[in-house]
Amino acid sequence: MKDGSKQTDVLEEVWVAFEEGDQPALRELVARFCSLLGQEAMYLEFTASEIELIPPYEES
């Protein structure tokens, strides 16, 4: 905490896929959640990845 005290929070990991041009909107969304939850900061990590949606296997 800013005053030097320690606070332990329950963490929730969330993965989001988005178009590259939407990165500013995602940053704003995270900042809004940060305010809503009263957090000093929120961890946001960007990684390069490829998303592929695979339908269930159907036997012929």
N, CA, C and O atoms as a Maestro MAE file, in Angstrom:
{
 s_m_m2io_version
 :::
 2.0.0
}

f_m_ct {
 s_m_title
 :::
 protein
 m_atom[240] {
  # First column is atom index #
  i_m_mmod_type
  r_m_x_coord
  r_m_y_coord
  r_m_z_coord
  i_m_residue_number
  s_m_chain_name
  s_m_pdb_residue_name
  s_m_pdb_atom_name
  i_m_atomic_number
  :::
  1 25 0.841 -1.166 0.000 1 A "MET " " N  " 7
  2 3 0.000 0.000 0.000 1 A "MET " " CA " 6
  3 2 0.895 1.240 0.000 1 A "MET " " C  " 6
  4 15 2.074 1.172 0.348 1 A "MET " " O  " 8
  5 25 0.330 2.341 -0.385 2 A "LYS " " N  " 7
  6 3 1.106 3.589 -0.427 2 A "LYS " " CA " 6
  7 2 1.678 3.969 0.933 2 A "LYS " " C  " 6
  8 15 2.752 4.565 1.014 2 A "LYS " " O  " 8
  9 25 0.955 3.622 2.008 3 A "ASP " " N  " 7
  10 3 1.427 3.988 3.346 3 A "ASP " " CA " 6
  11 2 2.423 2.973 3.912 3 A "ASP " " C  " 6
  12 15 2.871 3.116 5.050 3 A "ASP " " O  " 8
  13 25 2.770 1.957 3.132 4 A "GLY " " N  " 7
  14 3 3.745 0.956 3.568 4 A "GLY " " CA " 6
  15 2 3.122 -0.284 4.185 4 A "GLY " " C  " 6
  16 15 3.824 -1.264 4.433 4 A "GLY " " O  " 8
  17 25 1.818 -0.264 4.439 5 A "SER " " N  " 7
  18 3 1.161 -1.433 5.008 5 A "SER " " CA " 6
  19 2 0.969 -2.506 3.942 5 A "SER " " C  " 6
  20 15 1.037 -2.231 2.744 5 A "SER " " O  " 8
  21 25 0.729 -3.722 4.396 6 A "LYS " " N  " 7
  22 3 0.555 -4.856 3.486 6 A "LYS " " CA " 6
  23 2 -0.906 -5.278 3.471 6 A "LYS " " C  " 6
  24 15 -1.562 -5.330 4.511 6 A "LYS " " O  " 8
  25 25 -1.401 -5.575 2.287 7 A "GLN " " N  " 7
  26 3 -2.764 -6.081 2.152 7 A "GLN " " CA " 6
  27 2 -2.726 -7.265 1.207 7 A "GLN " " C  " 6
  28 15 -2.136 -7.184 0.129 7 A "GLN " " O  " 8
  29 25 -3.347 -8.358 1.599 8 A "THR " " N  " 7
  30 3 -3.417 -9.546 0.765 8 A "THR " " CA " 6
  31 2 -4.798 -9.601 0.122 8 A "THR " " C  " 6
  32 15 -5.818 -9.564 0.809 8 A "THR " " O  " 8
  33 25 -4.815 -9.688 -1.204 9 A "ASP " " N  " 7
  34 3 -6.079 -9.731 -1.939 9 A "ASP " " CA " 6
  35 2 -6.277 -11.109 -2.557 9 A "ASP " " C  " 6
  36 15 -5.312 -11.826 -2.821 9 A "ASP " " O  " 8
  37 25 -7.527 -11.469 -2.782 10 A "VAL " " N  " 7
  38 3 -7.863 -12.656 -3.553 10 A "VAL " " CA " 6
  39 2 -7.718 -12.261 -5.022 10 A "VAL " " C  " 6
  40 15 -8.276 -11.254 -5.457 10 A "VAL " " O  " 8
  41 25 -6.974 -13.049 -5.773 11 A "LEU " " N  " 7
  42 3 -6.712 -12.712 -7.168 11 A "LEU " " CA " 6
  43 2 -7.585 -13.519 -8.114 11 A "LEU " " C  " 6
  44 15 -7.949 -14.660 -7.828 11 A "LEU " " O  " 8
  45 25 -7.911 -12.916 -9.230 12 A "GLU " " N  " 7
  46 3 -8.662 -13.582 -10.293 12 A "GLU " " CA " 6
  47 2 -7.905 -13.362 -11.592 12 A "GLU " " C  " 6
  48 15 -7.676 -12.220 -11.988 12 A "GLU " " O  " 8
  49 25 -7.517 -14.433 -12.256 13 A "GLU " " N  " 7
  50 3 -6.813 -14.331 -13.531 13 A "GLU " " CA " 6
  51 2 -7.836 -14.369 -14.663 13 A "GLU " " C  " 6
  52 15 -8.684 -15.260 -14.718 13 A "GLU " " O  " 8
  53 25 -7.748 -13.409 -15.550 14 A "VAL " " N  " 7
  54 3 -8.686 -13.314 -16.669 14 A "VAL " " CA " 6
  55 2 -7.886 -13.205 -17.954 14 A "VAL " " C  " 6
  56 15 -6.966 -12.393 -18.044 14 A "VAL " " O  " 8
  57 25 -8.223 -14.008 -18.944 15 A "TRP " " N  " 7
  58 3 -7.593 -13.946 -20.260 15 A "TRP " " CA " 6
  59 2 -8.597 -13.339 -21.230 15 A "TRP " " C  " 6
  60 15 -9.773 -13.705 -21.230 15 A "TRP " " O  " 8
  61 25 -8.128 -12.411 -22.052 16 A "VAL " " N  " 7
  62 3 -8.993 -11.717 -22.998 16 A "VAL " " CA " 6
  63 2 -8.328 -11.726 -24.368 16 A "VAL " " C  " 6
  64 15 -7.139 -11.430 -24.484 16 A "VAL " " O  " 8
  65 25 -9.085 -12.060 -25.397 17 A "ALA " " N  " 7
  66 3 -8.600 -11.952 -26.775 17 A "ALA " " CA " 6
  67 2 -9.240 -10.715 -27.391 17 A "ALA " " C  " 6
  68 15 -10.439 -10.482 -27.239 17 A "ALA " " O  " 8
  69 25 -8.424 -9.920 -28.091 18 A "PHE " " N  " 7
  70 3 -8.940 -8.687 -28.670 18 A "PHE " " CA " 6
  71 2 -8.118 -8.320 -29.897 18 A "PHE " " C  " 6
  72 15 -6.992 -8.790 -30.065 18 A "PHE " " O  " 8
  73 25 -8.681 -7.489 -30.739 19 A "GLU " " N  " 7
  74 3 -7.975 -6.999 -31.918 19 A "GLU " " CA " 6
  75 2 -6.894 -6.016 -31.481 19 A "GLU " " C  " 6
  76 15 -7.084 -5.270 -30.521 19 A "GLU " " O  " 8
  77 25 -5.776 -6.013 -32.172 20 A "GLU " " N  " 7
  78 3 -4.640 -5.184 -31.794 20 A "GLU " " CA " 6
  79 2 -5.020 -3.710 -31.638 20 A "GLU " " C  " 6
  80 15 -4.520 -3.040 -30.735 20 A "GLU " " O  " 8
  81 25 -5.882 -3.208 -32.491 21 A "GLY " " N  " 7
  82 3 -6.289 -1.809 -32.426 21 A "GLY " " CA " 6
  83 2 -7.150 -1.469 -31.221 21 A "GLY " " C  " 6
  84 15 -7.373 -0.293 -30.935 21 A "GLY " " O  " 8
  85 25 -7.642 -2.490 -30.502 22 A "ASP " " N  " 7
  86 3 -8.506 -2.268 -29.338 22 A "ASP " " CA " 6
  87 2 -7.736 -2.178 -28.021 22 A "ASP " " C  " 6
  88 15 -8.347 -2.093 -26.955 22 A "ASP " " O  " 8
  89 25 -6.414 -2.197 -28.080 23 A "GLN " " N  " 7
  90 3 -5.608 -2.161 -26.859 23 A "GLN " " CA " 6
  91 2 -5.894 -0.926 -25.998 23 A "GLN " " C  " 6
  92 15 -5.995 -1.069 -24.780 23 A "GLN " " O  " 8
  93 25 -6.028 0.276 -26.565 24 A "PRO " " N  " 7
  94 3 -6.355 1.436 -25.723 24 A "PRO " " CA " 6
  95 2 -7.699 1.282 -24.993 24 A "PRO " " C  " 6
  96 15 -7.825 1.684 -23.837 24 A "PRO " " O  " 8
  97 25 -8.684 0.712 -25.657 25 A "ALA " " N  " 7
  98 3 -9.993 0.505 -25.024 25 A "ALA " " CA " 6
  99 2 -9.891 -0.509 -23.885 25 A "ALA " " C  " 6
  100 15 -10.558 -0.361 -22.861 25 A "ALA " " O  " 8
  101 25 -9.064 -1.534 -24.060 26 A "LEU " " N  " 7
  102 3 -8.876 -2.519 -22.995 26 A "LEU " " CA " 6
  103 2 -8.184 -1.877 -21.796 26 A "LEU " " C  " 6
  104 15 -8.561 -2.138 -20.653 26 A "LEU " " O  " 8
  105 25 -7.173 -1.039 -22.043 27 A "ARG " " N  " 7
  106 3 -6.503 -0.336 -20.950 27 A "ARG " " CA " 6
  107 2 -7.500 0.522 -20.166 27 A "ARG " " C  " 6
  108 15 -7.473 0.548 -18.935 27 A "ARG " " O  " 8
  109 25 -8.373 1.217 -20.886 28 A "GLU " " N  " 7
  110 3 -9.376 2.057 -20.229 28 A "GLU " " CA " 6
  111 2 -10.338 1.208 -19.406 28 A "GLU " " C  " 6
  112 15 -10.698 1.584 -18.290 28 A "GLU " " O  " 8
  113 25 -10.755 0.072 -19.944 29 A "LEU " " N  " 7
  114 3 -11.662 -0.822 -19.227 29 A "LEU " " CA " 6
  115 2 -11.022 -1.311 -17.926 29 A "LEU " " C  " 6
  116 15 -11.673 -1.328 -16.882 29 A "LEU " " O  " 8
  117 25 -9.755 -1.705 -17.986 30 A "VAL " " N  " 7
  118 3 -9.054 -2.163 -16.786 30 A "VAL " " CA " 6
  119 2 -8.936 -1.018 -15.778 30 A "VAL " " C  " 6
  120 15 -9.110 -1.234 -14.579 30 A "VAL " " O  " 8
  121 25 -8.642 0.194 -16.250 31 A "ALA " " N  " 7
  122 3 -8.551 1.355 -15.356 31 A "ALA " " CA " 6
  123 2 -9.889 1.630 -14.677 31 A "ALA " " C  " 6
  124 15 -9.927 2.020 -13.510 31 A "ALA " " O  " 8
  125 25 -10.985 1.428 -15.404 32 A "ARG " " N  " 7
  126 3 -12.319 1.637 -14.811 32 A "ARG " " CA " 6
  127 2 -12.597 0.588 -13.723 32 A "ARG " " C  " 6
  128 15 -13.127 0.915 -12.661 32 A "ARG " " O  " 8
  129 25 -12.232 -0.679 -14.000 33 A "PHE " " N  " 7
  130 3 -12.385 -1.713 -12.976 33 A "PHE " " CA " 6
  131 2 -11.514 -1.404 -11.766 33 A "PHE " " C  " 6
  132 15 -11.927 -1.623 -10.627 33 A "PHE " " O  " 8
  133 25 -10.318 -0.900 -12.008 34 A "CYS " " N  " 7
  134 3 -9.401 -0.512 -10.932 34 A "CYS " " CA " 6
  135 2 -10.079 0.511 -10.015 34 A "CYS " " C  " 6
  136 15 -10.037 0.376 -8.792 34 A "CYS " " O  " 8
  137 25 -10.697 1.526 -10.605 35 A "SER " " N  " 7
  138 3 -11.408 2.545 -9.826 35 A "SER " " CA " 6
  139 2 -12.607 1.955 -9.093 35 A "SER " " C  " 6
  140 15 -12.821 2.221 -7.911 35 A "SER " " O  " 8
  141 25 -13.384 1.151 -9.813 36 A "LEU " " N  " 7
  142 3 -14.592 0.547 -9.242 36 A "LEU " " CA " 6
  143 2 -14.267 -0.303 -8.021 36 A "LEU " " C  " 6
  144 15 -15.013 -0.303 -7.042 36 A "LEU " " O  " 8
  145 25 -13.153 -1.027 -8.080 37 A "LEU " " N  " 7
  146 3 -12.767 -1.928 -6.997 37 A "LEU " " CA " 6
  147 2 -11.902 -1.256 -5.932 37 A "LEU " " C  " 6
  148 15 -11.541 -1.886 -4.938 37 A "LEU " " O  " 8
  149 25 -11.570 0.022 -6.135 38 A "GLY " " N  " 7
  150 3 -10.766 0.743 -5.157 38 A "GLY " " CA " 6
  151 2 -9.313 0.281 -5.094 38 A "GLY " " C  " 6
  152 15 -8.685 0.352 -4.038 38 A "GLY " " O  " 8
  153 25 -8.781 -0.189 -6.209 39 A "GLN " " N  " 7
  154 3 -7.406 -0.674 -6.261 39 A "GLN " " CA " 6
  155 2 -6.430 0.467 -6.528 39 A "GLN " " C  " 6
  156 15 -6.784 1.456 -7.171 39 A "GLN " " O  " 8
  157 25 -5.202 0.330 -6.034 40 A "GLU " " N  " 7
  158 3 -4.157 1.307 -6.348 40 A "GLU " " CA " 6
  159 2 -3.637 1.081 -7.761 40 A "GLU " " C  " 6
  160 15 -3.234 2.028 -8.437 40 A "GLU " " O  " 8
  161 25 -3.645 -0.160 -8.204 41 A "ALA " " N  " 7
  162 3 -3.177 -0.526 -9.544 41 A "ALA " " CA " 6
  163 2 -3.692 -1.918 -9.866 41 A "ALA " " C  " 6
  164 15 -4.048 -2.680 -8.967 41 A "ALA " " O  " 8
  165 25 -3.729 -2.243 -11.143 42 A "MET " " N  " 7
  166 3 -4.073 -3.594 -11.587 42 A "MET " " CA " 6
  167 2 -3.012 -4.048 -12.572 42 A "MET " " C  " 6
  168 15 -2.518 -3.257 -13.376 42 A "MET " " O  " 8
  169 25 -2.664 -5.328 -12.506 43 A "TYR " " N  " 7
  170 3 -1.656 -5.925 -13.368 43 A "TYR " " CA " 6
  171 2 -2.294 -6.266 -14.710 43 A "TYR " " C  " 6
  172 15 -3.313 -6.955 -14.760 43 A "TYR " " O  " 8
  173 25 -1.700 -5.789 -15.787 44 A "LEU " " N  " 7
  174 3 -2.182 -6.078 -17.138 44 A "LEU " " CA " 6
  175 2 -0.975 -6.480 -17.970 44 A "LEU " " C  " 6
  176 15 -0.018 -5.716 -18.094 44 A "LEU " " O  " 8
  177 25 -1.020 -7.669 -18.534 45 A "GLU " " N  " 7
  178 3 0.099 -8.190 -19.323 45 A "GLU " " CA " 6
  179 2 -0.379 -8.479 -20.737 45 A "GLU " " C  " 6
  180 15 -1.435 -9.081 -20.933 45 A "GLU " " O  " 8
  181 25 0.398 -8.050 -21.715 46 A "PHE " " N  " 7
  182 3 0.099 -8.333 -23.115 46 A "PHE " " CA " 6
  183 2 1.090 -9.372 -23.627 46 A "PHE " " C  " 6
  184 15 2.296 -9.248 -23.415 46 A "PHE " " O  " 8
  185 25 0.579 -10.389 -24.296 47 A "THR " " N  " 7
  186 3 1.431 -11.407 -24.906 47 A "THR " " CA " 6
  187 2 0.990 -11.612 -26.348 47 A "THR " " C  " 6
  188 15 -0.180 -11.424 -26.684 47 A "THR " " O  " 8
  189 25 1.917 -11.993 -27.181 48 A "ALA " " N  " 7
  190 3 1.583 -12.311 -28.572 48 A "ALA " " CA " 6
  191 2 1.112 -13.761 -28.612 48 A "ALA " " C  " 6
  192 15 1.820 -14.663 -28.165 48 A "ALA " " O  " 8
  193 25 -0.062 -13.976 -29.138 49 A "SER " " N  " 7
  194 3 -0.580 -15.338 -29.227 49 A "SER " " CA " 6
  195 2 -1.521 -15.458 -30.413 49 A "SER " " C  " 6
  196 15 -1.965 -14.462 -30.984 49 A "SER " " O  " 8
  197 25 -1.805 -16.667 -30.759 50 A "GLU " " N  " 7
  198 3 -2.720 -16.960 -31.863 50 A "GLU " " CA " 6
  199 2 -3.884 -17.750 -31.300 50 A "GLU " " C  " 6
  200 15 -3.687 -18.752 -30.612 50 A "GLU " " O  " 8
  201 25 -5.093 -17.303 -31.589 51 A "ILE " " N  " 7
  202 3 -6.307 -17.951 -31.089 51 A "ILE " " CA " 6
  203 2 -6.917 -18.781 -32.213 51 A "ILE " " C  " 6
  204 15 -7.067 -18.305 -33.338 51 A "ILE " " O  " 8
  205 25 -7.264 -20.015 -31.900 52 A "GLU " " N  " 7
  206 3 -7.928 -20.882 -32.867 52 A "GLU " " CA " 6
  207 2 -9.083 -21.574 -32.152 52 A "GLU " " C  " 6
  208 15 -8.882 -22.213 -31.120 52 A "GLU " " O  " 8
  209 25 -10.283 -21.449 -32.693 53 A "LEU " " N  " 7
  210 3 -11.452 -22.096 -32.102 53 A "LEU " " CA " 6
  211 2 -11.645 -23.448 -32.774 53 A "LEU " " C  " 6
  212 15 -11.805 -23.520 -33.992 53 A "LEU " " O  " 8
  213 25 -11.631 -24.518 -31.988 54 A "ILE " " N  " 7
  214 3 -11.731 -25.881 -32.495 54 A "ILE " " CA " 6
  215 2 -13.104 -26.440 -32.107 54 A "ILE " " C  " 6
  216 15 -13.440 -26.500 -30.924 54 A "ILE " " O  " 8
  217 25 -13.894 -26.846 -33.102 55 A "PRO " " N  " 7
  218 3 -15.205 -27.444 -32.772 55 A "PRO " " CA " 6
  219 2 -15.030 -28.870 -32.250 55 A "PRO " " C  " 6
  220 15 -13.972 -29.471 -32.441 55 A "PRO " " O  " 8
  221 25 -16.050 -29.413 -31.596 56 A "PRO " " N  " 7
  222 3 -15.969 -30.798 -31.088 56 A "PRO " " CA " 6
  223 2 -15.772 -31.775 -32.246 56 A "PRO " " C  " 6
  224 15 -16.220 -31.541 -33.369 56 A "PRO " " O  " 8
  225 25 -15.097 -32.863 -31.940 57 A "TYR " " N  " 7
  226 3 -14.872 -33.916 -32.931 57 A "TYR " " CA " 6
  227 2 -16.164 -34.690 -33.142 57 A "TYR " " C  " 6
  228 15 -16.831 -35.083 -32.185 57 A "TYR " " O  " 8
  229 25 -16.503 -34.901 -34.391 58 A "GLU " " N  " 7
  230 3 -17.691 -35.687 -34.721 58 A "GLU " " CA " 6
  231 2 -17.275 -36.864 -35.571 58 A "GLU " " C  " 6
  232 15 -16.669 -36.700 -36.630 58 A "GLU " " O  " 8
  233 25 -17.608 -38.067 -35.094 59 A "GLU " " N  " 7
  234 3 -17.281 -39.272 -35.853 59 A "GLU " " CA " 6
  235 2 -18.233 -39.416 -37.023 59 A "GLU " " C  " 6
  236 15 -19.426 -39.136 -36.905 59 A "GLU " " O  " 8
  237 25 -17.697 -39.857 -38.162 60 A "SER " " N  " 7
  238 3 -18.526 -40.021 -39.362 60 A "SER " " CA " 6
  239 2 -19.210 -41.352 -39.387 60 A "SER " " C  " 6
  240 15 -19.945 -41.651 -40.328 60 A "SER " " O  " 8
  :::
 }
 m_bond[239] {
  # First column is bond index #
  i_m_from
  i_m_to
  i_m_order
  :::
  1 1 2 1
  2 2 3 1
  3 3 4 2
  4 3 5 1
  5 5 6 1
  6 6 7 1
  7 7 8 2
  8 7 9 1
  9 9 10 1
  10 10 11 1
  11 11 12 2
  12 11 13 1
  13 13 14 1
  14 14 15 1
  15 15 16 2
  16 15 17 1
  17 17 18 1
  18 18 19 1
  19 19 20 2
  20 19 21 1
  21 21 22 1
  22 22 23 1
  23 23 24 2
  24 23 25 1
  25 25 26 1
  26 26 27 1
  27 27 28 2
  28 27 29 1
  29 29 30 1
  30 30 31 1
  31 31 32 2
  32 31 33 1
  33 33 34 1
  34 34 35 1
  35 35 36 2
  36 35 37 1
  37 37 38 1
  38 38 39 1
  39 39 40 2
  40 39 41 1
  41 41 42 1
  42 42 43 1
  43 43 44 2
  44 43 45 1
  45 45 46 1
  46 46 47 1
  47 47 48 2
  48 47 49 1
  49 49 50 1
  50 50 51 1
  51 51 52 2
  52 51 53 1
  53 53 54 1
  54 54 55 1
  55 55 56 2
  56 55 57 1
  57 57 58 1
  58 58 59 1
  59 59 60 2
  60 59 61 1
  61 61 62 1
  62 62 63 1
  63 63 64 2
  64 63 65 1
  65 65 66 1
  66 66 67 1
  67 67 68 2
  68 67 69 1
  69 69 70 1
  70 70 71 1
  71 71 72 2
  72 71 73 1
  73 73 74 1
  74 74 75 1
  75 75 76 2
  76 75 77 1
  77 77 78 1
  78 78 79 1
  79 79 80 2
  80 79 81 1
  81 81 82 1
  82 82 83 1
  83 83 84 2
  84 83 85 1
  85 85 86 1
  86 86 87 1
  87 87 88 2
  88 87 89 1
  89 89 90 1
  90 90 91 1
  91 91 92 2
  92 91 93 1
  93 93 94 1
  94 94 95 1
  95 95 96 2
  96 95 97 1
  97 97 98 1
  98 98 99 1
  99 99 100 2
  100 99 101 1
  101 101 102 1
  102 102 103 1
  103 103 104 2
  104 103 105 1
  105 105 106 1
  106 106 107 1
  107 107 108 2
  108 107 109 1
  109 109 110 1
  110 110 111 1
  111 111 112 2
  112 111 113 1
  113 113 114 1
  114 114 115 1
  115 115 116 2
  116 115 117 1
  117 117 118 1
  118 118 119 1
  119 119 120 2
  120 119 121 1
  121 121 122 1
  122 122 123 1
  123 123 124 2
  124 123 125 1
  125 125 126 1
  126 126 127 1
  127 127 128 2
  128 127 129 1
  129 129 130 1
  130 130 131 1
  131 131 132 2
  132 131 133 1
  133 133 134 1
  134 134 135 1
  135 135 136 2
  136 135 137 1
  137 137 138 1
  138 138 139 1
  139 139 140 2
  140 139 141 1
  141 141 142 1
  142 142 143 1
  143 143 144 2
  144 143 145 1
  145 145 146 1
  146 146 147 1
  147 147 148 2
  148 147 149 1
  149 149 150 1
  150 150 151 1
  151 151 152 2
  152 151 153 1
  153 153 154 1
  154 154 155 1
  155 155 156 2
  156 155 157 1
  157 157 158 1
  158 158 159 1
  159 159 160 2
  160 159 161 1
  161 161 162 1
  162 162 163 1
  163 163 164 2
  164 163 165 1
  165 165 166 1
  166 166 167 1
  167 167 168 2
  168 167 169 1
  169 169 170 1
  170 170 171 1
  171 171 172 2
  172 171 173 1
  173 173 174 1
  174 174 175 1
  175 175 176 2
  176 175 177 1
  177 177 178 1
  178 178 179 1
  179 179 180 2
  180 179 181 1
  181 181 182 1
  182 182 183 1
  183 183 184 2
  184 183 185 1
  185 185 186 1
  186 186 187 1
  187 187 188 2
  188 187 189 1
  189 189 190 1
  190 190 191 1
  191 191 192 2
  192 191 193 1
  193 193 194 1
  194 194 195 1
  195 195 196 2
  196 195 197 1
  197 197 198 1
  198 198 199 1
  199 199 200 2
  200 199 201 1
  201 201 202 1
  202 202 203 1
  203 203 204 2
  204 203 205 1
  205 205 206 1
  206 206 207 1
  207 207 208 2
  208 207 209 1
  209 209 210 1
  210 210 211 1
  211 211 212 2
  212 211 213 1
  213 213 214 1
  214 214 215 1
  215 215 216 2
  216 215 217 1
  217 217 218 1
  218 218 219 1
  219 219 220 2
  220 219 221 1
  221 221 222 1
  222 222 223 1
  223 223 224 2
  224 223 225 1
  225 225 226 1
  226 226 227 1
  227 227 228 2
  228 227 229 1
  229 229 230 1
  230 230 231 1
  231 231 232 2
  232 231 233 1
  233 233 234 1
  234 234 235 1
  235 235 236 2
  236 235 237 1
  237 237 238 1
  238 238 239 1
  239 239 240 2
  :::
 }
}
